[in-house]
């Protein structure tokens, strides 16, 4: 027969289990929310975009780009990093550090890959302005500062009007169509190229 203390122990264990389950559900929801939120921001910047693009790089290999976006100022490359918590990094540091839930994780400096991506796109469409940003989760922050080409999701949201400012020229639109054609040709040739854009012509 259970005593009152036995009931209390069972109740405490039950409470702890439920709390852990609810916490894991909350974390999963937060992560999913961030992934859903990002495409909405991209669509507000421009209706012309490509997602999950694999393209040839400047050294006869291939490179993966999260987002390519056509803006009035040129082609915008966005490298999506769904990392939250404290982020420590600088332009000339090989490895950056994420601290979340009292644990630290190291990852490669994302700016180096971004530089490769920019060179790759410039090679495919010479003479067209290409700019890139590394964008971290909206729940990330940088206690010791960050490079200018690194933004949080909230920061890119606040600057949407800047990215949209102006009108897309015929030259830019032609370059965008040329880029899409190159990617389409790679897909038709049977190579592993994955592209999505709002026009829905290929995916």
PyMOL commands that set and color helices and strands:
alter all, ss='L'
color gray80, all
select helices_A, chain A and resi 4-45+110-124+153-158+160-164+170-188
alter helices_A, ss='H'
color red, helices_A
select strands_A, chain A and resi 49-56+62-71+74-81+85-88+95-100+103-108+130-136+140-141+150-152+196-197
alter strands_A, ss='S'
color yellow, strands_A
deselect
rebuild
show_as cartoon
